[in-house]
Amino acid sequence: MNKFERQGRPSADQQTLSESLAGEPTVVPADILDVSDAPPIAPPAALAPNEVRTILMSLMLTMFLAALDQTIVATALPTIGRQFRDVSSLSWVITAYLLASTAVAPVFGTLSDIYGRRAMIISSMSLFILGSILCALAPNMSVLIIARGLQGLGGGGILPLVQTLIADVVTPRERGQYQAYFSGVWMAAGIGGPILGGVFAEHLHWSMIFWINVPLGLTSLAMLVPKMGRIPVYHRRREVDWLGGLLLMAAAVVVMLVLTWGGNRFAWLSPATMAMVGASVALALAFVWHALRADEPFLPLSLMGGTVVPYAMVCGGCAMGAMLGLTVYLPLYYEGVYHLSASEAGMALIPLAAVSTLGAAIAGRTMARSKHYKRVAIVGTIVAAVTATALALALMPLWLLLGLLSIFALGLGTAFPVSTVSSQNAVARSQVGTITGATNFFRALMASFTVAVFSAILLTALGSDVSLSGEHHGAASLIPSADMIAAFRFVFGAAAALMVIASICMALMEERPLAGPARPVELAE
């Protein structure tokens, strides 16, 4: 027992037997369908450092693919629309992937707890690669949209599965350090994706943005699959609650459609929007009703309670929402107020994306060394809230704005590893995949909700006839700078409010001891 584990409730890594099993050692659990389904009694041999590095490098490549495909398509859309002579359906190339990937995130997480990580990572990568091939070969816009949905089914499973595999390989205390590496991968894909997509579309062919996924995906599988046999097994075979999973996915799809179309394709109070809201509420209530009565619910509602998970999920969701909402609409501010070009506005987003990775790295190292690991996230989110408030109060030179955004991103980034690892540490090993999928699902919904809220704020302040979609530069040039400044004060204020909520949730979250000694993180020697 190390100095960080002397008090408090036992962590997930220490819960080898539930209280019910400990009290009734002669009872054979009914959910073990076969002896081979039970986890091993003896702990597996520790992975060698070179094995850990190989696994983590393959996981980073896998995550890079999923992150890249969310951004690389954007700059190629005009070229795709011209070739297929269908500009009106272009938004569905993005929406189809977003809907599919969001809906299946909790599904893959839960199924990995039932059938194991190996089967699910192979399935998600296979769907992703197959979808990429079909996208590259698409003869028309309809086939491309369907293929993007298939690609999203695979891409949506990659992020929760990667985070779950990290949880299987390293202990909670050292896990936060690795989260920073994966935040860096996400940042690199976010910055490099639009640039790479533009190069492919302009100098080669737009289909290359999909063909590139095939060799990279196969390389990732070739690196990872041979090592999967060495990764500890924690899944528990049980019957799958398919009805619960379908209800959850259906509710998620309708909610995402409301957040995507509301205020854009349909007015918020239009009959179509109200009908979708009613359908989403009905499906969500049906899911809850079913989950409360099922013996083995697809997503146990008990996991969403307690003194850790709900606070961690809200904190991470608010941080993700604030970051994505500003990323989407800050180019409009840059172009309308500081008169930057579209490419310059894109470059001005780098501090927001890049510095958040530094915040995640600081939080990860703090988790490995400090007993009171959540303090860094509390301080970070408070700093982010204060900085966003300062941005809302006064107009400032561009260099000062970028400096304050960097401080904002630094504080915001601390929330991600602390909230993710705390949730994983609060549940049994056999439920880590489920809680990881649910966490990513909630963050995606919160991000979409925040983008919709920021859009509503801007449309209210600037006028409902202003278009916020498409090329920001064209829209920004028609808006007076004074109006833009006034509107974005409310946007920055909303971001500050989100970070206040995040800090309160982190302060209220129980700080359970993290199991395992810290090891130095060495991905290359």
C-alpha positions as CSV (number, residue, x, y, z in Angstrom):
1,M,0.0,0.0,0.0
2,N,1.4,3.3,-1.0
3,K,1.0,6.6,0.7
4,F,-1.9,7.6,-1.5
5,E,-4.0,4.6,-0.6
6,R,-4.1,4.7,3.2
7,Q,-7.5,6.1,3.6
8,G,-10.8,6.5,1.8
9,R,-13.0,4.0,-0.1
10,P,-11.3,1.3,-2.1
11,S,-10.7,2.1,-5.7
12,A,-11.8,0.2,-8.7
13,D,-8.5,-1.7,-9.0
14,Q,-8.8,-2.9,-5.5
15,Q,-12.4,-4.3,-5.8
16,T,-11.6,-7.8,-6.8
17,L,-14.9,-9.2,-5.4
18,S,-18.2,-7.4,-4.9
19,E,-19.7,-7.4,-1.4
20,S,-22.4,-9.8,-2.4
21,L,-19.9,-12.3,-3.7
22,A,-17.7,-11.9,-0.7
23,G,-20.6,-12.6,1.6
24,E,-21.8,-15.7,-0.3
25,P,-18.7,-17.5,-1.6
26,T,-20.6,-20.7,-2.4
27,V,-23.0,-19.0,-4.8
28,V,-22.2,-19.2,-8.5
29,P,-23.1,-16.0,-10.3
30,A,-25.9,-16.6,-12.8
31,D,-24.4,-14.1,-15.3
32,I,-21.3,-16.3,-15.9
33,L,-22.5,-18.3,-18.9
34,D,-19.3,-20.4,-19.1
35,V,-16.1,-20.9,-17.2
36,S,-14.2,-19.3,-20.0
37,D,-16.3,-16.1,-19.5
38,A,-15.0,-15.6,-16.0
39,P,-12.0,-13.3,-15.5
40,P,-8.8,-15.0,-14.5
41,I,-8.3,-15.7,-10.7
42,A,-4.5,-15.1,-10.8
43,P,-3.4,-11.6,-11.8
44,P,-1.8,-11.5,-15.2
45,A,1.9,-10.8,-15.6
46,A,2.8,-7.2,-15.9
47,L,3.3,-5.9,-19.4
48,A,6.9,-5.1,-20.3
49,P,7.7,-1.4,-21.0
50,N,8.2,-2.1,-24.7
51,E,4.8,-3.9,-24.9
52,V,3.1,-0.9,-23.2
53,R,4.8,1.4,-25.8
54,T,3.7,-0.6,-28.7
55,I,0.1,-0.8,-27.5
56,L,0.0,2.9,-26.7
57,M,1.5,3.9,-30.1
58,S,-1.0,1.8,-31.9
59,L,-3.8,3.3,-29.8
60,M,-2.6,6.8,-30.6
61,L,-2.6,6.0,-34.3
62,T,-6.1,4.6,-34.0
63,M,-7.4,7.7,-32.2
64,F,-5.6,9.9,-34.8
65,L,-7.7,8.3,-37.5
66,A,-11.0,8.9,-35.7
67,A,-10.1,12.5,-34.8
68,L,-8.7,13.3,-38.3
69,D,-11.9,12.2,-40.1
70,Q,-14.0,14.7,-38.1
71,T,-12.0,17.6,-39.6
72,I,-10.3,16.5,-42.8
73,V,-13.6,16.5,-44.8
74,A,-14.6,20.1,-44.1
75,T,-12.2,21.8,-46.5
76,A,-12.9,19.2,-49.3
77,L,-16.7,19.7,-49.2
78,P,-16.8,22.4,-51.9
79,T,-14.8,20.2,-54.3
80,I,-17.1,17.2,-53.5
81,G,-20.2,19.3,-54.1
82,R,-18.9,20.5,-57.5
83,Q,-18.1,17.0,-58.7
84,F,-21.5,15.5,-57.6
85,R,-23.3,18.7,-58.6
86,D,-25.2,18.6,-55.3
87,V,-24.4,21.4,-52.9
88,S,-27.7,21.2,-50.9
89,S,-26.8,17.8,-49.4
90,L,-23.2,18.7,-48.4
91,S,-24.1,19.2,-44.7
92,W,-25.2,15.6,-44.5
93,V,-21.6,14.4,-45.2
94,I,-20.7,15.9,-41.8
95,T,-24.0,15.2,-40.1
96,A,-24.2,11.5,-41.0
97,Y,-20.8,10.9,-39.4
98,L,-21.7,12.9,-36.3
99,L,-25.0,11.3,-35.7
100,A,-23.6,7.7,-36.1
101,S,-20.5,8.3,-34.1
102,T,-22.4,9.9,-31.2
103,A,-25.1,7.3,-31.1
104,V,-22.8,4.2,-30.9
105,A,-20.3,5.5,-28.4
106,P,-22.1,4.0,-25.4
107,V,-22.9,0.9,-27.4
108,F,-19.3,0.0,-28.1
109,G,-18.3,0.8,-24.5
110,T,-20.9,-1.5,-23.1
111,L,-20.3,-4.3,-25.7
112,S,-16.6,-4.2,-24.8
113,D,-17.5,-5.0,-21.2
114,I,-19.5,-8.0,-22.5
115,Y,-17.5,-9.4,-25.4
116,G,-14.1,-8.0,-24.7
117,R,-11.9,-5.2,-26.1
118,R,-10.3,-7.3,-28.9
119,A,-13.6,-8.1,-30.6
120,M,-14.9,-4.6,-30.3
121,I,-11.7,-2.7,-31.5
122,I,-11.5,-5.0,-34.5
123,S,-15.2,-4.5,-35.3
124,S,-15.0,-0.7,-35.0
125,M,-11.8,-0.4,-37.0
126,S,-13.2,-2.8,-39.7
127,L,-16.4,-0.7,-40.0
128,F,-14.3,2.5,-40.2
129,I,-12.0,1.1,-42.9
130,L,-14.9,-0.3,-44.9
131,G,-16.8,2.9,-44.6
132,S,-13.6,4.8,-45.8
133,I,-13.3,2.6,-48.9
134,L,-17.0,3.0,-49.7
135,C,-16.6,6.8,-49.3
136,A,-13.7,6.9,-51.7
137,L,-15.5,4.9,-54.3
138,A,-18.9,6.7,-53.9
139,P,-20.4,7.4,-57.3
140,N,-22.9,10.0,-56.0
141,M,-23.8,12.1,-53.0
142,S,-26.4,9.6,-51.6
143,V,-23.9,6.7,-51.5
144,L,-21.3,9.0,-49.9
145,I,-23.7,10.0,-47.1
146,I,-24.6,6.4,-46.4
147,A,-20.9,5.4,-46.4
148,R,-20.1,8.3,-44.0
149,G,-22.7,7.0,-41.7
150,L,-21.1,3.5,-41.8
151,Q,-17.7,5.2,-41.2
152,G,-19.2,7.0,-38.2
153,L,-20.4,3.7,-36.7
154,G,-16.8,2.6,-36.6
155,G,-15.3,6.0,-35.7
156,G,-17.7,6.4,-32.8
157,G,-16.5,3.2,-31.1
158,I,-12.8,4.1,-31.4
159,L,-12.5,6.9,-28.8
160,P,-14.2,5.0,-25.9
161,L,-12.5,1.8,-26.8
162,V,-9.1,3.5,-26.9
163,Q,-9.7,5.1,-23.5
164,T,-10.9,1.8,-22.1
165,L,-7.8,-0.1,-23.3
166,I,-5.7,2.5,-21.6
167,A,-7.6,1.7,-18.4
168,D,-6.8,-2.0,-18.9
169,V,-3.1,-1.4,-19.5
170,V,-2.2,1.2,-16.9
171,T,-3.3,1.9,-13.3
172,P,-5.6,4.9,-12.5
173,R,-2.9,6.9,-10.9
174,E,-0.6,6.8,-14.0
175,R,-3.5,6.9,-16.4
176,G,-3.8,10.7,-16.5
177,Q,-0.3,11.1,-17.9
178,Y,-1.2,9.0,-20.9
179,Q,-4.4,11.0,-21.4
180,A,-2.3,14.0,-22.2
181,Y,-0.6,12.2,-25.1
182,F,-4.0,11.4,-26.6
183,S,-5.1,15.0,-26.1
184,G,-2.0,15.9,-28.2
185,V,-3.1,13.5,-30.9
186,W,-6.6,15.0,-31.0
187,M,-5.0,18.5,-31.2
188,A,-2.7,17.4,-34.1
189,A,-5.7,15.9,-36.0
190,G,-7.8,19.0,-35.4
191,I,-5.1,21.4,-36.7
192,G,-3.7,19.2,-39.5
193,G,-7.0,17.7,-40.7
194,P,-8.3,20.8,-42.6
195,I,-4.9,21.6,-44.0
196,L,-4.4,18.0,-45.3
197,G,-8.0,17.9,-46.6
198,G,-7.4,21.1,-48.6
199,V,-4.1,19.8,-50.1
200,F,-5.7,16.5,-51.1
201,A,-8.8,18.2,-52.7
202,E,-6.7,20.8,-54.5
203,H,-3.7,18.9,-55.7
204,L,-4.7,15.2,-55.8
205,H,-8.3,14.0,-55.5
206,W,-10.9,14.4,-52.7
207,S,-11.1,10.6,-52.4
208,M,-7.6,10.6,-50.9
209,I,-9.0,12.0,-47.6
210,F,-10.7,8.5,-47.3
211,W,-8.1,6.3,-49.0
212,I,-5.5,7.5,-46.4
213,N,-7.5,5.8,-43.7
214,V,-7.0,2.3,-45.2
215,P,-3.2,1.8,-44.8
216,L,-3.1,3.7,-41.5
217,G,-6.0,1.7,-40.1
218,L,-4.5,-1.6,-41.2
219,T,-1.1,-0.6,-39.7
220,S,-2.8,0.2,-36.4
221,L,-4.5,-3.1,-36.3
222,A,-1.3,-4.9,-37.2
223,M,0.5,-3.3,-34.3
224,L,-2.3,-3.7,-31.7
225,V,-4.0,-7.1,-32.4
226,P,-0.9,-9.2,-31.7
227,K,-0.5,-7.6,-28.3
228,M,-4.1,-7.9,-27.3
229,G,-3.5,-11.3,-25.8
230,R,-1.2,-9.7,-23.2
231,I,-3.7,-7.1,-22.1
232,P,-5.5,-8.0,-18.9
233,V,-9.1,-9.3,-19.4
234,Y,-11.8,-7.7,-17.3
235,H,-15.0,-8.1,-19.4
236,R,-17.9,-10.2,-18.1
237,R,-20.0,-12.2,-20.5
238,R,-23.7,-11.7,-20.1
239,E,-26.9,-11.3,-22.1
240,V,-27.1,-8.2,-24.2
241,D,-30.0,-5.8,-23.6
242,W,-30.5,-5.0,-27.3
243,L,-33.8,-3.2,-26.7
244,G,-32.2,-0.8,-24.3
245,G,-29.3,-0.2,-26.7
246,L,-31.7,0.6,-29.6
247,L,-33.8,2.9,-27.4
248,L,-30.6,4.8,-26.3
249,M,-29.3,5.1,-29.9
250,A,-32.7,6.3,-31.2
251,A,-33.0,8.9,-28.5
252,A,-29.5,10.1,-29.2
253,V,-30.0,10.4,-32.9
254,V,-33.2,12.5,-32.5
255,V,-31.6,14.7,-29.9
256,M,-28.6,15.3,-32.2
257,L,-31.0,16.2,-35.1
258,V,-32.8,18.7,-32.9
259,L,-29.5,20.3,-31.9
260,T,-28.2,20.3,-35.5
261,W,-31.4,21.5,-37.3
262,G,-32.8,23.7,-34.6
263,G,-32.5,27.4,-35.4
264,N,-31.0,26.5,-38.9
265,R,-33.2,24.2,-41.0
266,F,-36.2,24.7,-38.7
267,A,-37.1,27.4,-36.3
268,W,-36.8,26.4,-32.6
269,L,-40.5,26.7,-32.1
270,S,-41.6,25.2,-35.4
271,P,-43.9,22.1,-35.5
272,A,-41.0,20.0,-36.9
273,T,-38.7,20.9,-34.1
274,M,-41.3,20.4,-31.4
275,A,-42.2,17.0,-32.9
276,M,-38.5,15.9,-32.7
277,V,-38.2,17.2,-29.1
278,G,-41.3,15.2,-28.2
279,A,-40.0,12.1,-29.9
280,S,-36.6,12.4,-28.1
281,V,-38.3,12.9,-24.7
282,A,-40.5,9.9,-25.3
283,L,-37.6,7.7,-26.4
284,A,-35.5,8.8,-23.4
285,L,-38.4,8.0,-21.0
286,A,-38.9,4.6,-22.6
287,F,-35.2,3.9,-22.2
288,V,-35.3,4.9,-18.5
289,W,-38.4,2.8,-17.9
290,H,-36.9,-0.2,-19.6
291,A,-33.5,0.2,-17.8
292,L,-35.2,0.3,-14.4
293,R,-37.0,-3.0,-15.1
294,A,-34.3,-5.0,-17.0
295,D,-32.3,-7.5,-15.1
296,E,-29.1,-6.6,-17.0
297,P,-29.8,-3.1,-18.5
298,F,-27.7,-2.0,-21.4
299,L,-26.6,1.1,-19.5
300,P,-27.2,0.6,-15.7
301,L,-28.7,3.8,-14.4
302,S,-27.0,3.1,-11.1
303,L,-23.6,4.0,-12.7
304,M,-24.9,7.5,-13.4
305,G,-25.4,8.1,-9.7
306,G,-23.1,8.3,-6.7
307,T,-20.7,11.0,-5.6
308,V,-18.2,10.7,-8.5
309,V,-19.6,9.9,-11.9
310,P,-22.3,12.5,-12.3
311,Y,-20.0,15.4,-11.2
312,A,-17.2,14.2,-13.4
313,M,-19.4,13.8,-16.4
314,V,-20.9,17.3,-16.1
315,C,-17.5,18.8,-15.5
316,G,-16.0,17.2,-18.6
317,G,-19.1,17.9,-20.7
318,C,-19.0,21.6,-19.8
319,A,-15.3,21.8,-20.6
320,M,-15.8,20.1,-24.0
321,G,-18.9,22.2,-24.8
322,A,-17.0,25.5,-24.0
323,M,-14.0,24.5,-26.1
324,L,-16.0,23.2,-29.2
325,G,-18.4,26.1,-29.1
326,L,-15.6,28.7,-29.2
327,T,-13.8,26.7,-31.8
328,V,-16.8,26.8,-34.1
329,Y,-17.6,30.5,-33.8
330,L,-14.4,32.3,-32.9
331,P,-13.4,32.5,-36.7
332,L,-16.5,34.7,-37.2
333,Y,-15.2,37.0,-34.4
334,Y,-11.7,37.1,-35.8
335,E,-12.9,38.0,-39.3
336,G,-15.6,40.5,-38.2
337,V,-13.7,42.3,-35.5
338,Y,-10.0,41.9,-36.4
339,H,-10.5,41.6,-40.2
340,L,-8.5,38.4,-40.5
341,S,-8.7,36.2,-43.6
342,A,-10.3,32.8,-43.3
343,S,-6.9,31.1,-43.2
344,E,-5.6,33.5,-40.6
345,A,-8.7,33.0,-38.5
346,G,-8.0,29.3,-38.6
347,M,-4.4,29.8,-37.5
348,A,-5.7,32.0,-34.6
349,L,-7.5,28.9,-33.2
350,I,-4.3,27.1,-32.6
351,P,-3.7,28.5,-29.1
352,L,-7.1,27.3,-28.0
353,A,-6.5,23.7,-29.3
354,A,-2.8,23.4,-28.5
355,V,-2.6,24.9,-25.0
356,S,-5.4,22.8,-23.7
357,T,-3.1,19.8,-24.3
358,L,-0.6,21.4,-22.0
359,G,-3.3,21.7,-19.3
360,A,-4.2,18.1,-19.7
361,A,-0.5,17.1,-19.4
362,I,-0.2,19.2,-16.2
363,A,-3.3,17.6,-14.7
364,G,-2.1,14.1,-15.7
365,R,1.3,14.5,-14.0
366,T,-0.4,15.9,-10.9
367,M,-2.7,12.9,-10.7
368,A,0.4,10.7,-10.7
369,R,2.1,12.5,-7.8
370,S,-0.5,14.2,-5.6
371,K,-3.1,12.7,-3.3
372,H,-5.4,15.6,-3.8
373,Y,-5.4,15.3,-7.6
374,K,-8.7,17.1,-8.3
375,R,-7.3,20.5,-7.0
376,V,-5.5,21.1,-10.2
377,A,-8.8,20.8,-12.1
378,I,-10.7,23.0,-9.6
379,V,-8.0,25.7,-10.0
380,G,-7.8,25.3,-13.7
381,T,-11.6,25.6,-14.3
382,I,-11.7,28.7,-12.1
383,V,-8.9,30.3,-14.0
384,A,-10.7,29.5,-17.3
385,A,-13.9,31.0,-15.9
386,V,-12.1,34.2,-14.8
387,T,-10.4,34.5,-18.2
388,A,-13.6,34.0,-20.2
389,T,-15.2,36.7,-18.0
390,A,-12.3,39.1,-18.9
391,L,-12.8,38.4,-22.6
392,A,-16.5,39.3,-22.2
393,L,-15.9,42.6,-20.5
394,A,-13.7,44.5,-22.9
395,L,-12.3,44.7,-26.5
396,M,-8.6,44.1,-26.6
397,P,-5.7,43.9,-29.0
398,L,-5.5,40.6,-30.9
399,W,-2.2,39.6,-29.1
400,L,-3.9,40.0,-25.7
401,L,-7.0,38.1,-26.8
402,L,-4.8,35.2,-28.0
403,G,-2.9,35.3,-24.7
404,L,-6.1,35.2,-22.6
405,L,-7.4,32.4,-24.8
406,S,-4.2,30.4,-24.2
407,I,-4.7,30.9,-20.4
408,F,-8.4,29.8,-20.8
409,A,-7.4,26.7,-22.7
410,L,-4.7,25.9,-20.2
411,G,-7.2,25.9,-17.4
412,L,-9.9,24.1,-19.4
413,G,-7.6,21.3,-20.4
414,T,-7.1,20.2,-16.8
415,A,-10.7,19.0,-16.6
416,F,-10.4,16.3,-19.2
417,P,-8.0,13.7,-17.6
418,V,-9.3,14.3,-14.1
419,S,-12.9,13.8,-15.0
420,T,-12.2,10.7,-17.3
421,V,-10.0,8.9,-14.9
422,S,-12.2,9.7,-11.8
423,S,-15.2,8.1,-13.6
424,Q,-13.2,5.0,-14.5
425,N,-11.8,4.7,-11.0
426,A,-15.3,4.9,-9.4
427,V,-16.7,1.7,-11.1
428,A,-15.8,-2.0,-11.1
429,R,-13.4,-3.2,-13.7
430,S,-16.1,-5.0,-15.6
431,Q,-17.9,-1.7,-16.1
432,V,-15.0,0.5,-17.2
433,G,-16.0,0.3,-20.9
434,T,-19.6,1.1,-20.1
435,I,-18.8,4.2,-18.1
436,T,-16.2,5.4,-20.7
437,G,-18.7,5.1,-23.5
438,A,-21.3,6.9,-21.5
439,T,-18.8,9.7,-20.7
440,N,-17.9,10.2,-24.3
441,F,-21.6,10.1,-25.3
442,F,-22.5,12.8,-22.7
443,R,-19.6,15.0,-23.8
444,A,-20.7,14.8,-27.5
445,L,-24.2,15.7,-26.6
446,M,-23.0,18.6,-24.4
447,A,-20.8,19.9,-27.2
448,S,-23.6,19.8,-29.7
449,F,-25.9,21.5,-27.1
450,T,-23.3,24.3,-26.5
451,V,-22.9,24.9,-30.2
452,A,-26.6,25.3,-30.5
453,V,-26.8,27.6,-27.6
454,F,-23.9,29.8,-28.9
455,S,-25.7,29.9,-32.3
456,A,-28.9,31.0,-30.6
457,I,-27.1,33.7,-28.7
458,L,-25.5,35.1,-31.9
459,L,-28.7,34.9,-33.9
460,T,-30.6,36.7,-31.2
461,A,-27.9,39.4,-30.9
462,L,-27.1,39.9,-34.6
463,G,-30.5,39.1,-36.1
464,S,-32.2,36.0,-37.3
465,D,-31.5,36.8,-40.9
466,V,-27.7,36.4,-40.4
467,S,-26.2,33.1,-41.7
468,L,-23.7,31.5,-39.4
469,S,-23.0,28.5,-41.5
470,G,-20.8,28.0,-44.5
471,E,-17.9,30.4,-45.1
472,H,-17.6,32.6,-42.0
473,H,-15.7,35.3,-44.0
474,G,-18.7,36.2,-46.2
475,A,-21.1,36.5,-43.2
476,A,-18.7,38.4,-41.0
477,S,-18.0,41.1,-43.7
478,L,-21.7,42.1,-43.6
479,I,-21.9,42.6,-39.8
480,P,-20.7,45.8,-38.1
481,S,-17.8,45.3,-35.7
482,A,-19.6,46.9,-32.8
483,D,-22.5,44.5,-33.2
484,M,-20.1,41.5,-33.4
485,I,-18.3,42.7,-30.2
486,A,-21.6,43.1,-28.3
487,A,-22.8,39.7,-29.4
488,F,-19.7,37.8,-28.5
489,R,-19.7,39.3,-25.0
490,F,-22.7,37.0,-24.4
491,V,-20.8,34.1,-26.0
492,F,-17.8,34.6,-23.8
493,G,-20.1,35.0,-20.8
494,A,-21.8,31.7,-21.6
495,A,-18.3,30.0,-21.8
496,A,-17.5,31.5,-18.4
497,A,-20.8,30.2,-17.0
498,L,-19.9,26.7,-18.3
499,M,-16.5,26.8,-16.6
500,V,-18.1,28.0,-13.3
501,I,-20.4,24.9,-13.4
502,A,-17.4,22.7,-14.2
503,S,-15.4,24.0,-11.2
504,I,-18.4,23.6,-8.9
505,C,-18.9,20.0,-10.0
506,M,-15.2,19.2,-9.6
507,A,-15.3,20.7,-6.1
508,L,-18.3,18.6,-5.2
509,M,-16.9,15.4,-6.6
510,E,-15.6,12.8,-4.2
511,E,-11.8,12.5,-4.4
512,R,-11.3,8.7,-4.2
513,P,-7.8,7.4,-3.9
514,L,-6.3,6.3,-7.2
515,A,-4.8,2.8,-7.2
516,G,-1.4,1.9,-8.4
517,P,2.1,3.5,-8.2
518,A,3.1,6.0,-10.8
519,R,5.6,4.9,-13.4
520,P,7.6,7.2,-15.7
521,V,5.9,7.5,-19.1
522,E,8.2,6.6,-21.9
523,L,6.8,6.2,-25.3
524,A,10.1,6.2,-27.0
525,E,13.6,5.4,-26.0
